Every structure is written in C-alpha cells, then in structure tokens.
Amino acid sequence: MIHISTCQFQYDKKSVLDIDSLHIKEGEHIFLHGKSGSAKSTFLNLLCGILEPTHGDIEVFGTKLSSLSLSQKDKFRADNFGVIFQQFNLLPYLSVEENILLACGFTKSKKISKEEIKILLDALELSVDCKTAAMKLSVGQQQRVAVARALINRPKIILADEPTSALDSDAKERFMKLLFTQASACGATLVFVSHDKSLASHFDTVYDFSTLNRAFV
C-alpha cells in the first residue's frame, strides 16, 4: 500500500530524514515513537505529499507522489488521506461544520451531507452545535472536530501527528478507543506518531523512529 525506498529529505542543505525502506500494508495500524526533533512530522508530510523527498521515492497505491503535479497531489491527498494535525489547524472563525467540510474542498467525488456530519460527531461523542465557531470550543472539543475533519471523507489512510499531547491519561484512553473504532469503520490504515511510548500497546506494529531515521543523531 505504501512503499518507501531510500527516502531522504534535506532542510537548508542539512539532512533531517533518511529512511532506507519502509513498507506499510493496507489496514495496518503503525505506531512511530520518537523524541522531539526526530522528524516525525516531516515524515508524515512526505507521506501525504505536502513535502517532496530530496532523494528517493514514496509510492502510495502504486502511484509515485513525485510524478504528480501540485494540484494532482492536492486531489490525491483529499481522495486518500485524512490528517490529524498536532495543533488541530482549525480555522477559529469558521463553524464546526465549516471546518469539517474543508476536507472536501479538493475532491468532487464525495458529497457530504449535514446528516453524515452529525452521525460522525455523535460517534466521536461530541455534542455541540455545528454552527458554533471553533474558537469557542474546549481543547478536547477542538480535537474531536479535527478528527471528524480527517475522517469525513472515509479516507484509506489516516495520519495522526501527536494528537494526544494535550490530553490527560483518561481522555487519552477514550480518544484512542474512538480513533480505532472510527479507523476500523473506514477500513483505514493508521500511521500514528508520538513521543508517548505508553500508546504502543494499542498498535499492530511499532517502530522507534529515532532508529528508523538514519539522519537523527
């Protein structure tokens, strides 16, 4: 499903990521743990085509991301990926509904109804008026809106970047349960990065990203 070979990325001529090879199977749940600064977020951005490798290839569903134009990458990302950002990246003045529908902006193949949004928010145990501005939500509520945005297109691949970093232990466990339930409902592959090793027990496959990334010292 995802094939990575001799993937390198440089920033200001300094190598920040160097992965010899990595293969992720369809439906697999992958946990990558590593310290801050080990280029975990950079890796996720490369996986979904936001960044392009300096050297090497990333292939998703048989498509080399480097072969796509910027607009083609946007559409490919919208059709196949759901991304949960560490800082949520909600637009504060937009409503819950408007933030979720942002995920549909680059794809015309999926039409989302208000009822589908409500069903997903109920599944995520978020009871909030869809017309409420994102800036009026608590951190936990914002997190679940960010998850809903990532899941609304029923993505084939979910990328999660430190999504539990702002949660206490009880909220963290509830969130992980909800995330896995929804990932299974989509039949999605999950790639989850975090510095929190305690989350490893939830996953099929666990990698120490500090070891996987040969550029990390």
C-alpha positions, 0 to 999 in steps of 0.5 A, a space after each residue: 500500500 505504501 512503499 518507501 525506498 531510500 527516502 531522504 529529505 534535506 532542510 537548508 542543505 542539512 539532512 533531517 530524514 533518511 529512511 532506507 525502506 519502509 513498507 506499510 500494508 493496507 489496514 495496518 495500524 503503525 505506531 512511530 515513537 520518537 523524541 522531539 526533533 526526530 522528524 516525525 512530522 516531516 515524515 508524515 508530510 512526505 507521506 501525504 505529499 505536502 513535502 517532496 523527498 530530496 532523494 528517493 521515492 514514496 509510492 502510495 497505491 502504486 502511484 509515485 507522489 513525485 510524478 504528480 503535479 501540485 494540484 494532482 497531489 492536492 486531489 490525491 491527498 483529499 481522495 486518500 488521506 485524512 490528517 490529524 494535525 498536532 495543533 488541530 489547524 482549525 480555522 477559529 472563525 469558521 463553524 464546526 461544520 465549516 471546518 469539517 467540510 474543508 476536507 472536501 474542498 479538493 475532491 468532487 467525488 464525495 458529497 457530504 451531507 449535514 446528516 453524515 456530519 452529525 452521525 460522525 460527531 455523535 460517534 466521536 461523542 461530541 455534542 455541540 452545535 455545528 454552527 458554533 465557531 471553533 474558537 469557542 470550543 474546549 481543547 478536547 472539543 477542538 480535537 474531536 472536530 479535527 478528527 471528524 475533519 480527517 475522517 469525513 471523507 472515509 479516507 484509506 489512510 489516516 495520519 495522526 501527528 501527536 494528537 494526544 499531547 494535550 490530553 490527560 491519561 483518561 481522555 487519552 484512553 477514550 480518544 484512542 478507543 474512538 480513533 480505532 473504532 472510527 479507523 476500523 469503520 473506514 477500513 483505514 490504515 493508521 500511521 500514528 506518531 508520538 513521543 508517548 511510548 505508553 500508546 504502543 500497546 494499542 498498535 499492530 506494529 511499532 517502530 522507534 523512529 529515532 532508529 528508523 531515521 538514519 539522519 537523527 543523531 
